[in-house]
């Protein structure tokens, strides 16, 4: 069993404990050293590589300015996972909301089993025992063969962590090295949100007041 873990394409929107928890879970699966896969800007790559190094996990960093949908990122994950011959792909599902859809996309393109909302994971020989949260219940599955598993496992509390430094341990790859064409992937690009025009102070005050003013029927003039 060879394990890769997708950390995503942008910094977590939640506490970094979820990133650390996912890396720690991957590190326990063994027996070979798992590999973290991360894409995006350089600052995010360095942060992810630093946390992976602390968890004793190898790291592949793919620098790109692309902003893709879940199918676009899934293609990059699969290409990177193939370089380490990964049979099990974990996903840090908790750090950003878009990770949930990426679990399904990666599994669909690989035609592999998938699980989401996994809160506990362990290895039993060549089988992965995964416990997932489903509503108010816990369900335990034994997964054999290729699988994509979304993790929601928090690491220990962190008071503070040092600013990550450039990592010599991170293996840097570009899209061409993965056999991917940036022009083709651009078809999976997500359109940027149009910025809202800032409101004047009087407009904002009027909006706030309007919530508390009851609607009145229009007045009619005398005949």
matplotlib code that plots the C-alpha trace (Angstrom):
import matplotlib.pyplot as plt

x = [0.0, 1.4, -0.3, -0.5, -2.4, -3.8, -3.5, -5.2, -4.5, -4.8, -4.1, -6.7, -9.6, -9.8, -7.2, -4.0, -4.8, -6.9, -3.9, -1.7, -4.3, -4.6, -0.8, -0.5, -3.2, -1.3, 2.0, 0.5, -0.6, 2.9, 4.8, 6.4, 6.6, 3.5, 3.7, 1.8, 0.7, 0.1, -0.5, -0.8, 1.3, 4.8, 3.8, 1.2, 3.7, 6.2, 3.7, 2.4, 5.9, 6.9, 3.9, 4.6, 8.2, 7.2, 4.8, 7.6, 5.7, 7.4, 6.0, 5.5, 4.8, 3.3, 3.6, 0.7, -1.4, -4.4, -7.7, -9.5, -12.8, -12.8, -12.3, -9.3, -7.5, -8.4, -6.4, -3.4, -3.7, -4.0, -1.0, 1.1, -0.1, 1.0, 4.6, 4.7, 2.5, -0.1, -2.9, -4.6, -5.2, -6.2, -7.7, -7.5, -11.3, -11.8, -9.5, -11.5, -15.1, -14.1, -12.1, -15.4, -16.2, -12.6, -12.8, -15.6, -13.9, -10.6, -12.4, -14.6, -11.6, -9.7, -12.8, -11.9, -13.8, -14.5, -15.3, -16.0, -16.2, -13.7, -12.8, -10.5, -8.3, -5.9, -4.2, -4.8, -2.4, -3.5, -6.9, -7.7, -10.2, -12.0, -14.6, -16.8, -19.4, -22.9, -25.3, -25.3, -23.8, -20.4, -19.9, -16.8, -15.6, -12.9, -11.4, -9.2, -7.6, -7.7, -9.5, -9.9, -10.7, -11.6, -10.3, -11.7, -9.2, -7.8, -4.3, -3.1, -3.7, -1.1, -0.3, 1.9, 4.1, 7.2, 7.0, 7.9, 11.2, 11.9, 12.0, 14.9, 13.0, 10.0, 10.1, 9.1, 7.2, 5.5, 2.5, 4.6, 6.6, 3.3, 2.3, -0.4, -1.0, -1.8, -3.8, -6.0, -6.5, -7.5, -10.8, -11.5, -10.8, -13.1, -14.2, -13.1, -15.9, -16.6, -15.8, -18.7, -18.8, -18.2, -21.2, -21.2, -21.8, -25.3, -26.2, -25.0, -26.9, -30.1, -29.7, -29.5, -32.5, -34.6, -34.6, -36.4, -38.9, -42.2, -43.7, -46.6, -49.4, -49.1, -51.2, -53.9, -54.9, -58.4, -60.8]
y = [0.0, 3.4, 6.5, 10.1, 12.9, 15.9, 19.1, 21.3, 24.4, 27.2, 27.8, 26.5, 28.7, 26.8, 26.2, 24.5, 21.7, 20.0, 20.1, 18.6, 16.0, 14.8, 14.5, 12.6, 10.2, 9.6, 9.1, 6.2, 4.2, 3.3, 1.1, 3.3, 7.0, 8.8, 11.8, 15.0, 16.7, 20.4, 23.0, 26.8, 29.8, 29.6, 30.8, 28.0, 25.4, 26.3, 26.2, 22.8, 21.4, 22.7, 20.9, 17.8, 17.7, 18.0, 15.0, 13.0, 13.0, 13.6, 16.5, 17.3, 21.0, 22.1, 25.9, 27.2, 30.3, 28.4, 28.6, 25.4, 23.6, 20.3, 18.3, 20.4, 19.9, 16.2, 15.7, 17.3, 15.2, 12.0, 12.9, 13.6, 10.5, 8.3, 9.6, 7.8, 4.9, 5.7, 3.2, 5.2, 8.9, 10.8, 14.3, 17.0, 17.5, 19.7, 22.7, 24.1, 23.4, 22.6, 19.6, 17.6, 17.8, 17.0, 13.6, 12.6, 14.0, 12.1, 8.9, 9.2, 9.8, 6.8, 4.6, 4.0, 3.6, 6.8, 7.8, 11.2, 12.6, 10.1, 10.8, 7.8, 5.7, 2.8, 0.1, -3.6, -5.4, -4.4, -3.1, 0.4, 0.6, 3.9, 5.3, 8.0, 10.3, 10.0, 12.3, 11.3, 7.9, 6.4, 3.9, 1.7, 0.4, -1.9, -0.7, -2.8, -1.7, 1.8, 4.3, 8.0, 9.0, 12.5, 13.1, 15.3, 14.6, 17.4, 17.5, 18.8, 22.3, 24.8, 27.9, 29.3, 28.1, 29.6, 31.2, 28.4, 28.6, 27.4, 23.7, 21.8, 18.5, 19.4, 17.9, 20.6, 19.7, 21.7, 20.7, 19.8, 17.3, 15.7, 15.4, 18.0, 21.0, 24.2, 25.4, 22.3, 22.6, 26.2, 25.0, 23.9, 27.4, 29.0, 32.5, 35.1, 36.8, 40.3, 42.8, 44.6, 48.3, 49.9, 51.7, 55.2, 55.8, 57.1, 54.0, 51.7, 53.6, 53.5, 49.8, 49.2, 51.5, 49.9, 46.6, 48.2, 50.3, 48.6, 48.8, 51.2, 51.2, 53.9, 57.0, 58.0, 61.7, 63.1, 63.1]
z = [0.0, -1.0, 0.4, -1.0, 0.6, -1.2, 0.9, -1.7, -3.7, -1.1, 2.6, 5.1, 6.0, 9.3, 12.0, 10.8, 13.3, 10.6, 8.2, 10.9, 11.8, 8.2, 7.8, 11.1, 10.0, 6.7, 8.5, 10.5, 7.5, 6.3, 5.7, 3.1, 3.7, 2.5, 0.1, 0.5, -2.7, -2.7, -5.5, -5.7, -4.9, -3.4, 0.1, 0.4, -0.9, 1.7, 4.5, 3.5, 3.0, 6.5, 8.2, 6.1, 7.2, 10.9, 10.4, 8.6, 5.3, 1.9, -0.1, -3.8, -4.6, -7.9, -8.4, -10.4, -10.7, -12.1, -10.3, -11.2, -10.4, -8.6, -11.8, -12.8, -9.5, -9.5, -12.8, -11.1, -8.0, -10.0, -12.2, -9.1, -7.3, -10.2, -9.8, -6.4, -7.5, -4.8, -4.3, -1.5, -1.8, 1.3, 1.2, 3.9, 3.6, 6.6, 5.9, 3.0, 1.8, -1.8, -0.7, -0.3, -4.0, -4.9, -3.1, -5.4, -8.5, -7.8, -7.1, -10.2, -12.5, -10.9, -10.8, -7.1, -3.9, -2.0, 1.6, 3.1, 6.6, 7.9, 11.6, 12.3, 10.1, 10.6, 8.6, 9.0, 6.7, 3.2, 4.4, 5.6, 8.5, 8.2, 10.5, 9.2, 10.7, 9.2, 10.9, 14.5, 13.8, 13.3, 10.5, 10.1, 6.7, 5.7, 2.3, 0.1, -3.2, -4.7, -2.6, -2.1, 1.5, 2.8, 6.3, 9.1, 11.8, 13.9, 15.2, 18.7, 19.7, 18.4, 20.4, 17.6, 14.8, 13.2, 9.7, 7.3, 5.5, 1.9, 2.0, 0.4, 1.1, -1.1, -4.5, -7.0, -10.1, -12.8, -14.9, -17.9, -15.8, -14.8, -18.5, -18.2, -20.5, -18.7, -21.7, -21.6, -17.8, -18.3, -19.6, -16.0, -14.7, -12.3, -13.2, -10.7, -8.7, -9.8, -7.0, -5.5, -6.0, -2.6, -1.2, 0.0, 3.7, 3.2, 1.1, 3.9, 6.5, 4.3, 3.9, 7.7, 8.4, 5.8, 7.6, 10.6, 8.7, 8.1, 4.6, 4.2, 1.7, -0.9, -0.2, -2.6, -3.3, -2.6, -5.5]

ax = plt.figure().add_subplot(projection="3d")
ax.plot(x, y, z, "-o")
ax.set_aspect("equal")
plt.show()
